[in-house]
Amino acid sequence: MPQHASSGRAGGRPRAVERRDISQQIRDAAQTCLRERAHSEVTIRDIARSAGVSQEMIGYYFGNKDGLLLELIKDLSKDTVCALTALEEKLDGNLERPTDCLVQTLSSVFFRNKYVSNILISEFLKSNSSMRTSYFGNRTQSKTTLAVESIVARLQAQGIYRNDMDCALIARSICALVLAPLTLPVQSPGAEPEWDETWLEHVTATLDAAYLRH
């Protein structure tokens, strides 16, 4: 009799297909728990119960809770870089309002993953965060910031953005402004960050005023 994906292989490691299924099952369960409580209050037991797996199974795949949350942050980074890469490919054409497109792309990905985005900000603002240390390693910038920097450099080369300013500094400014709603205090654990159009329009106008070549 074949084993069910949620149970793994008796006496051995789960098969490759099972590993992908269980890993995603645990990720989805963690996202569900994060909708209900702040990540600092969610436990491995909560996630295991939601996923229908043992706590040991989570340890097998992710090591511990921080390891699981770090993987969610990495998933967010991959999604963001993918969206930014697609945007950069459009820059060879006559893309109107490039700053607005960049701001909207970032905010869209962050909002779709708002609970993980909240973890990213809260952990990365801590100097002693183990997740921050593990994520950056020897790098000084995130992959998301580097992807934004690549777009900024392209806009500078095309004469759209000023080329007398450091593109890395511009990229960090863009990311900081788009993520600013996540740094505001929330009324209750699990409260949702909001990116309203008024704020995004303000961010776009501020960036254009500072960086567009007039």
Backbone as CSV, one residue per row, in Angstrom:
resi,resn,N_x,N_y,N_z,CA_x,CA_y,CA_z,C_x,C_y,C_z
1,MET,0.849,-1.190,0.000,0.000,0.000,0.000,0.889,1.246,0.000
2,PRO,0.637,2.200,-0.946,1.430,3.431,-0.922,1.097,4.273,0.284
3,GLN,2.080,5.010,0.734,1.888,5.875,1.879,1.236,7.174,1.442
4,HIS,0.416,7.780,2.324,-0.147,9.091,2.057,0.949,10.131,2.214
5,ALA,0.788,11.265,1.478,1.815,12.310,1.503,1.990,12.893,2.884
6,SER,0.933,12.940,3.658,1.034,13.576,4.967,1.731,12.704,5.991
7,SER,1.914,11.443,5.687,2.506,10.546,6.674,3.962,10.222,6.398
8,GLY,4.419,10.507,5.145,5.802,10.180,4.826,5.962,8.680,4.629
9,ARG,7.159,8.187,4.460,7.435,6.758,4.285,7.787,6.163,5.625
10,ALA,7.165,5.062,5.903,7.440,4.379,7.169,8.887,3.944,7.203
11,GLY,9.574,4.337,8.282,10.937,3.883,8.467,11.959,4.584,7.612
12,GLY,11.588,5.640,6.927,12.550,6.350,6.087,12.097,7.747,5.797
13,ARG,12.857,8.417,4.933,12.525,9.780,4.589,11.384,9.819,3.578
14,PRO,10.596,10.912,3.578,9.536,11.043,2.586,10.123,11.085,1.182
15,ARG,9.347,10.587,0.194,9.777,10.658,-1.189,9.787,12.104,-1.654
16,ALA,10.416,12.363,-2.823,10.591,13.735,-3.308,9.262,14.445,-3.481
17,VAL,8.278,13.779,-4.097,6.970,14.407,-4.307,6.312,14.690,-2.969
18,GLU,6.423,13.742,-2.043,5.851,13.929,-0.714,6.505,15.102,-0.001
19,ARG,7.826,15.234,-0.165,8.533,16.321,0.497,8.003,17.670,0.036
20,ARG,7.785,17.813,-1.283,7.265,19.082,-1.799,5.867,19.344,-1.256
21,ASP,5.027,18.304,-1.242,3.653,18.466,-0.777,3.604,18.838,0.701
22,ILE,4.354,18.140,1.526,4.333,18.388,2.962,4.943,19.740,3.273
23,SER,6.029,20.084,2.592,6.659,21.374,2.802,5.674,22.504,2.520
24,GLN,4.946,22.399,1.403,3.973,23.434,1.054,2.799,23.431,2.017
25,GLN,2.418,22.251,2.458,1.340,22.120,3.437,1.683,22.867,4.728
26,ILE,2.917,22.732,5.149,3.370,23.410,6.364,3.445,24.915,6.133
27,ARG,3.950,25.327,4.973,4.010,26.751,4.637,2.612,27.372,4.665
28,ASP,1.652,26.687,4.042,0.275,27.192,3.998,-0.316,27.303,5.402
29,ALA,-0.017,26.322,6.237,-0.529,26.338,7.610,0.062,27.505,8.395
30,ALA,1.343,27.771,8.167,1.984,28.898,8.847,1.330,30.208,8.427
31,GLN,1.022,30.346,7.148,0.356,31.560,6.657,-1.006,31.716,7.320
32,THR,-1.730,30.609,7.477,-3.039,30.649,8.132,-2.903,31.133,9.574
33,CYS,-1.926,30.609,10.283,-1.710,31.016,11.681,-1.316,32.479,11.779
34,LEU,-0.546,32.959,10.800,-0.092,34.344,10.835,-1.228,35.326,10.568
35,ARG,-2.297,34.849,9.954,-3.463,35.719,9.759,-4.197,35.960,11.070
36,GLU,-3.976,35.072,12.030,-4.723,35.135,13.288,-3.935,35.777,14.423
37,ARG,-2.605,35.619,14.391,-1.788,36.152,15.478,-0.450,36.651,14.953
38,ALA,0.166,37.520,15.742,1.507,38.000,15.398,2.474,36.816,15.389
39,HIS,3.529,36.909,14.580,4.423,35.762,14.433,5.115,35.400,15.735
40,SER,5.311,36.382,16.624,5.954,36.093,17.904,5.071,35.243,18.812
41,GLU,3.775,35.220,18.536,2.840,34.471,19.369,2.462,33.121,18.772
42,VAL,2.780,32.922,17.510,2.483,31.641,16.858,3.541,30.620,17.261
43,THR,3.111,29.420,17.612,4.041,28.370,18.033,4.117,27.255,16.998
44,ILE,5.156,26.453,17.136,5.284,25.277,16.267,4.076,24.364,16.436
45,ARG,3.594,24.246,17.661,2.423,23.409,17.913,1.212,23.924,17.137
46,ASP,1.024,25.244,17.121,-0.087,25.834,16.365,0.012,25.466,14.888
47,ILE,1.201,25.629,14.341,1.398,25.369,12.913,1.217,23.889,12.607
48,ALA,1.761,23.034,13.462,1.629,21.587,13.259,0.166,21.165,13.287
49,ARG,-0.576,21.714,14.237,-1.996,21.378,14.336,-2.746,21.820,13.079
50,SER,-2.446,23.028,12.605,-3.104,23.540,11.413,-2.741,22.739,10.170
51,ALA,-1.486,22.275,10.107,-1.014,21.522,8.940,-1.407,20.051,8.995
52,GLY,-1.769,19.579,10.189,-2.092,18.161,10.335,-0.865,17.277,10.307
53,VAL,0.261,17.821,10.805,1.494,17.045,10.874,2.049,17.130,12.288
54,SER,3.076,16.363,12.565,3.701,16.406,13.881,4.676,17.575,13.963
55,GLN,4.979,17.992,15.179,5.981,19.039,15.358,7.346,18.566,14.863
56,GLU,7.607,17.274,15.008,8.879,16.715,14.540,8.998,16.845,13.018
57,MET,7.866,16.736,12.319,7.894,16.861,10.861,8.312,18.274,10.455
58,ILE,7.832,19.273,11.187,8.243,20.654,10.902,9.737,20.810,11.166
59,GLY,10.218,20.188,12.256,11.639,20.232,12.551,12.463,19.577,11.450
60,TYR,11.938,18.492,10.877,12.645,17.779,9.807,12.823,18.667,8.581
61,TYR,11.776,19.410,8.225,11.817,20.235,7.019,12.467,21.596,7.229
62,PHE,12.237,22.202,8.391,12.645,23.592,8.562,13.557,23.846,9.764
63,GLY,13.776,22.860,10.588,14.641,23.018,11.749,13.892,23.527,12.963
64,ASN,13.305,24.706,12.861,12.532,25.290,13.948,11.601,26.363,13.376
65,LYS,10.923,27.090,14.245,9.975,28.097,13.766,10.687,29.190,12.979
66,ASP,11.829,29.654,13.474,12.562,30.693,12.751,12.949,30.213,11.356
67,GLY,13.337,28.950,11.263,13.697,28.399,9.961,12.517,28.392,9.003
68,LEU,11.338,28.077,9.516,10.127,28.078,8.688,9.783,29.504,8.250
69,LEU,9.807,30.448,9.191,9.487,31.832,8.849,10.499,32.405,7.867
70,LEU,11.757,32.003,8.016,12.790,32.462,7.094,12.506,31.966,5.675
71,GLU,12.025,30.735,5.559,11.678,30.215,4.237,10.516,30.984,3.630
72,LEU,9.561,31.415,4.461,8.457,32.236,3.953,8.982,33.578,3.450
73,ILE,9.953,34.145,4.161,10.556,35.404,3.725,11.302,35.205,2.408
74,LYS,11.999,34.090,2.275,12.709,33.795,1.025,11.722,33.617,-0.129
75,ASP,10.573,32.994,0.153,9.542,32.848,-0.874,9.050,34.223,-1.326
76,LEU,8.853,35.126,-0.357,8.435,36.484,-0.677,9.487,37.179,-1.536
77,SER,10.746,36.996,-1.180,11.830,37.605,-1.950,11.837,37.099,-3.388
78,LYS,11.641,35.808,-3.564,11.614,35.236,-4.917,10.468,35.815,-5.732
79,ASP,9.285,35.915,-5.116,8.121,36.469,-5.811,8.374,37.922,-6.209
80,THR,8.989,38.679,-5.295,9.243,40.092,-5.556,10.257,40.269,-6.680
81,VAL,11.336,39.516,-6.629,12.369,39.610,-7.661,11.805,39.200,-9.017
82,CYS,10.959,38.187,-9.031,10.339,37.733,-10.280,9.479,38.850,-10.878
83,ALA,8.685,39.518,-10.043,7.834,40.615,-10.517,8.674,41.785,-11.007
84,LEU,9.760,42.088,-10.301,10.630,43.193,-10.694,11.378,42.882,-11.991
85,THR,11.763,41.624,-12.166,12.446,41.218,-13.398,11.511,41.386,-14.591
86,ALA,10.244,41.007,-14.407,9.258,41.175,-15.476,9.063,42.647,-15.804
87,LEU,9.067,43.489,-14.772,8.931,44.930,-14.996,10.137,45.482,-15.738
88,GLU,11.324,45.049,-15.354,12.534,45.565,-16.000,12.558,45.230,-17.487
89,GLU,12.001,44.084,-17.846,11.966,43.692,-19.256,11.106,44.646,-20.079
90,LYS,10.182,45.331,-19.429,9.309,46.269,-20.143,9.963,47.631,-20.335
91,LEU,11.082,47.863,-19.656,11.703,49.179,-19.704,12.340,49.485,-21.048
92,ASP,12.575,48.455,-21.870,13.148,48.695,-23.185,12.132,49.361,-24.109
93,GLY,10.844,49.226,-23.773,9.808,49.916,-24.531,9.560,51.291,-23.937
94,ASN,8.534,51.940,-24.399,8.193,53.259,-23.885,7.226,53.107,-22.715
95,LEU,7.760,52.685,-21.578,6.944,52.489,-20.384,6.608,53.833,-19.768
96,GLU,5.324,54.132,-19.692,4.899,55.396,-19.106,4.898,55.308,-17.579
97,ARG,5.229,56.401,-16.942,5.237,56.512,-15.486,5.989,55.339,-14.834
98,PRO,7.277,55.202,-15.121,8.043,54.059,-14.593,8.078,54.005,-13.066
99,THR,8.141,55.182,-12.418,8.168,55.180,-10.952,6.877,54.607,-10.400
100,ASP,5.760,55.012,-10.961,4.462,54.501,-10.518,4.388,52.991,-10.729
101,CYS,4.866,52.510,-11.869,4.860,51.063,-12.145,5.717,50.321,-11.126
102,LEU,6.858,50.898,-10.763,7.748,50.261,-9.798,7.108,50.218,-8.418
103,VAL,6.530,51.336,-7.990,5.883,51.410,-6.681,4.697,50.443,-6.620
104,GLN,3.895,50.413,-7.681,2.728,49.540,-7.707,3.138,48.059,-7.717
105,THR,4.216,47.734,-8.415,4.693,46.345,-8.456,5.129,45.889,-7.070
106,LEU,5.920,46.709,-6.396,6.392,46.356,-5.058,5.234,46.229,-4.074
107,SER,4.361,47.222,-4.059,3.264,47.201,-3.093,2.318,46.045,-3.346
108,SER,2.128,45.682,-4.613,1.236,44.569,-4.943,1.757,43.250,-4.382
109,VAL,3.061,42.991,-4.555,3.637,41.746,-4.040,3.638,41.748,-2.516
110,PHE,4.026,42.856,-1.916,4.062,42.929,-0.456,2.664,42.783,0.143
111,PHE,1.657,43.363,-0.516,0.303,43.284,0.019,-0.266,41.880,-0.111
112,ARG,0.045,41.203,-1.215,-0.410,39.812,-1.371,0.184,38.922,-0.289
113,ASN,1.352,39.299,0.182,2.057,38.521,1.217,2.231,39.371,2.476
114,LYS,1.168,40.074,2.857,1.298,41.107,3.897,1.724,40.567,5.249
115,TYR,1.326,39.336,5.590,1.703,38.810,6.898,3.195,38.485,6.944
116,VAL,3.701,37.941,5.851,5.136,37.662,5.781,5.917,38.969,5.668
117,SER,5.375,39.932,4.927,6.024,41.236,4.820,6.177,41.878,6.198
118,ASN,5.168,41.684,7.034,5.216,42.228,8.385,6.346,41.605,9.193
119,ILE,6.547,40.300,9.030,7.658,39.617,9.704,8.983,40.177,9.211
120,LEU,9.079,40.362,7.904,10.311,40.863,7.307,10.730,42.171,7.963
121,ILE,9.782,43.101,8.083,10.105,44.397,8.660,10.431,44.287,10.145
122,SER,9.578,43.601,10.901,9.767,43.541,12.353,11.066,42.850,12.723
123,GLU,11.451,41.819,11.973,12.695,41.103,12.272,13.923,41.858,11.774
124,PHE,13.809,42.481,10.616,14.978,43.118,10.029,15.301,44.443,10.693
125,LEU,14.361,44.956,11.501,14.644,46.160,12.279,15.362,45.826,13.589
126,LYS,15.455,44.531,13.890,16.154,44.103,15.101,17.612,43.793,14.757
127,SER,18.518,44.398,15.483,19.939,44.160,15.206,20.376,42.753,15.612
128,ASN,19.641,42.130,16.545,20.035,40.804,17.039,19.147,39.692,16.507
129,SER,18.447,39.937,15.408,17.549,38.932,14.849,18.342,37.834,14.140
130,SER,18.108,36.590,14.533,18.793,35.475,13.875,18.304,35.302,12.445
131,MET,17.025,35.620,12.195,16.499,35.519,10.839,17.175,36.538,9.927
132,ARG,17.365,37.738,10.427,18.053,38.777,9.650,19.458,38.317,9.291
133,THR,20.186,37.776,10.279,21.552,37.313,10.045,21.581,36.186,9.023
134,SER,20.659,35.238,9.149,20.617,34.096,8.239,20.249,34.523,6.823
135,TYR,19.337,35.493,6.713,18.871,35.924,5.396,19.957,36.671,4.632
136,PHE,20.606,37.606,5.288,21.596,38.421,4.600,22.920,37.701,4.414
137,GLY,23.316,36.869,5.393,24.619,36.230,5.295,25.708,37.285,5.206
138,ASN,26.517,37.210,4.148,27.585,38.187,3.950,27.146,39.366,3.079
139,ARG,25.879,39.365,2.640,25.392,40.453,1.795,24.989,41.649,2.653
140,THR,25.081,42.835,2.074,24.658,44.045,2.779,23.292,44.524,2.304
141,GLN,22.802,43.954,1.187,21.495,44.332,0.664,20.684,43.078,0.356
142,SER,19.369,43.216,0.424,18.497,42.099,0.074,18.444,41.941,-1.443
143,LYS,17.998,40.779,-1.891,17.863,40.545,-3.331,16.810,41.475,-3.923
144,THR,15.785,41.804,-3.138,14.761,42.731,-3.610,15.372,44.099,-3.891
145,THR,16.182,44.605,-2.949,16.810,45.910,-3.141,17.736,45.894,-4.350
146,LEU,18.457,44.796,-4.540,19.357,44.691,-5.693,18.567,44.687,-7.000
147,ALA,17.386,44.058,-7.000,16.550,44.048,-8.204,16.025,45.448,-8.506
148,VAL,15.638,46.178,-7.453,15.203,47.562,-7.644,16.369,48.409,-8.146
149,GLU,17.551,48.176,-7.595,18.740,48.914,-8.017,19.018,48.696,-9.503
150,SER,18.788,47.489,-9.981,18.999,47.195,-11.397,18.042,48.006,-12.264
151,ILE,16.801,48.135,-11.824,15.813,48.932,-12.562,16.201,50.408,-12.543
152,VAL,16.630,50.903,-11.381,17.043,52.303,-11.260,18.220,52.589,-12.199
153,ALA,19.181,51.683,-12.234,20.340,51.862,-13.115,19.900,51.930,-14.577
154,ARG,18.921,51.109,-14.944,18.402,51.129,-16.317,17.729,52.471,-16.613
155,LEU,16.964,52.977,-15.648,16.285,54.264,-15.834,17.291,55.415,-15.911
156,GLN,18.389,55.291,-15.174,19.443,56.308,-15.270,20.112,56.256,-16.642
157,ALA,20.367,55.054,-17.129,21.013,54.898,-18.431,20.131,55.429,-19.556
158,GLN,18.826,55.362,-19.364,17.889,55.847,-20.374,17.624,57.344,-20.248
159,GLY,18.252,57.978,-19.251,18.079,59.404,-19.083,16.779,59.800,-18.410
160,ILE,16.087,58.833,-17.781,14.821,59.118,-17.103,15.083,59.570,-15.677
161,TYR,15.989,58.868,-14.990,16.382,59.265,-13.641,17.712,60.017,-13.697
162,ARG,17.917,60.870,-12.717,19.182,61.578,-12.595,20.327,60.575,-12.441
163,ASN,21.409,60.831,-13.105,22.552,59.914,-12.995,23.656,60.464,-12.103
164,ASP,23.342,61.553,-11.376,24.331,62.099,-10.448,24.100,61.614,-9.021
165,MET,23.242,60.592,-8.873,22.953,60.042,-7.556,23.194,58.543,-7.569
166,ASP,23.586,58.021,-6.425,23.900,56.597,-6.309,22.633,55.767,-6.459
167,CYS,22.646,54.832,-7.409,21.434,54.054,-7.673,21.090,53.135,-6.499
168,ALA,22.092,52.712,-5.727,21.813,51.878,-4.549,21.049,52.674,-3.501
169,LEU,21.408,53.945,-3.344,20.708,54.809,-2.393,19.273,55.044,-2.840
170,ILE,19.079,55.263,-4.128,17.728,55.450,-4.657,16.896,54.197,-4.424
171,ALA,17.483,53.034,-4.680,16.763,51.764,-4.515,16.326,51.567,-3.072
172,ARG,17.225,51.861,-2.136,16.872,51.711,-0.725,15.768,52.688,-0.330
173,SER,15.802,53.891,-0.884,14.760,54.878,-0.587,13.404,54.400,-1.087
174,ILE,13.373,53.845,-2.282,12.120,53.342,-2.849,11.543,52.232,-1.982
175,CYS,12.382,51.271,-1.623,11.908,50.150,-0.803,11.422,50.635,0.561
176,ALA,12.153,51.559,1.158,11.787,52.060,2.489,10.433,52.761,2.455
177,LEU,10.191,53.567,1.426,8.935,54.296,1.346,7.749,53.364,1.087
178,VAL,7.944,52.403,0.207,6.849,51.470,-0.098,6.508,50.626,1.122
179,LEU,7.521,50.247,1.895,7.308,49.398,3.063,6.928,50.176,4.322
180,ALA,6.919,51.499,4.228,6.671,52.324,5.412,5.403,51.952,6.186
181,PRO,4.282,51.608,5.531,3.077,51.250,6.305,3.295,50.092,7.270
182,LEU,4.267,49.237,6.979,4.530,48.093,7.853,5.239,48.500,9.133
183,THR,5.832,49.676,9.142,6.562,50.108,10.331,5.657,50.823,11.331
184,LEU,4.416,51.090,10.941,3.495,51.777,11.835,2.952,50.816,12.865
185,PRO,2.693,51.275,14.097,2.121,50.392,15.119,0.720,49.945,14.724
186,VAL,0.393,48.682,15.045,-0.931,48.144,14.727,-1.771,48.111,15.988
187,GLN,-3.084,48.062,15.790,-4.001,48.113,16.919,-4.085,46.788,17.661
188,SER,-3.847,45.696,16.948,-3.954,44.380,17.577,-3.085,43.399,16.824
189,PRO,-2.653,42.293,17.488,-1.848,41.280,16.801,-2.591,40.743,15.584
190,GLY,-1.883,40.575,14.488,-2.486,40.060,13.284,-3.180,41.118,12.465
191,ALA,-3.190,42.373,12.932,-3.816,43.450,12.165,-3.111,43.589,10.823
192,GLU,-3.862,43.998,9.814,-3.341,44.014,8.458,-2.765,45.378,8.085
193,PRO,-1.548,45.411,7.557,-1.013,46.669,7.039,-1.789,47.089,5.803
194,GLU,-1.890,48.364,5.562,-2.654,48.854,4.423,-1.771,49.723,3.530
195,TRP,-1.938,49.547,2.231,-1.324,50.422,1.251,-2.465,51.077,0.478
196,ASP,-2.879,52.267,0.884,-3.960,52.906,0.148,-3.380,53.699,-1.020
197,GLU,-4.246,54.002,-1.992,-3.794,54.657,-3.208,-3.232,56.052,-2.936
198,THR,-3.797,56.734,-1.929,-3.303,58.072,-1.602,-1.841,58.023,-1.193
199,TRP,-1.510,57.027,-0.348,-0.114,56.888,0.089,0.794,56.537,-1.082
200,LEU,0.370,55.619,-1.934,1.204,55.206,-3.057,1.405,56.350,-4.045
201,GLU,0.372,57.161,-4.242,0.509,58.328,-5.113,1.497,59.326,-4.505
202,HIS,1.438,59.476,-3.180,2.377,60.370,-2.496,3.806,59.854,-2.645
203,VAL,4.003,58.548,-2.489,5.332,57.953,-2.647,5.854,58.196,-4.060
204,THR,5.011,57.951,-5.051,5.417,58.141,-6.444,5.803,59.589,-6.716
205,ALA,4.972,60.530,-6.238,5.250,61.954,-6.453,6.549,62.368,-5.770
206,THR,6.783,61.846,-4.560,8.005,62.174,-3.820,9.243,61.667,-4.545
207,LEU,9.176,60.444,-5.026,10.313,59.854,-5.733,10.566,60.562,-7.053
208,ASP,9.510,60.875,-7.785,9.667,61.566,-9.058,10.301,62.943,-8.854
209,ALA,9.847,63.642,-7.814,10.399,64.970,-7.550,11.888,64.910,-7.227
210,ALA,12.291,63.827,-6.569,13.688,63.701,-6.139,14.598,63.137,-7.225
211,TYR,14.086,62.219,-8.051,14.991,61.446,-8.896,14.781,61.597,-10.405
212,LEU,13.605,62.084,-10.844,13.422,62.267,-12.283,14.330,63.358,-12.801
213,ARG,14.823,63.164,-14.020,15.618,64.217,-14.660,14.642,65.228,-15.268
214,HIS,14.672,66.426,-14.773,13.721,67.465,-15.207,14.319,68.306,-16.315
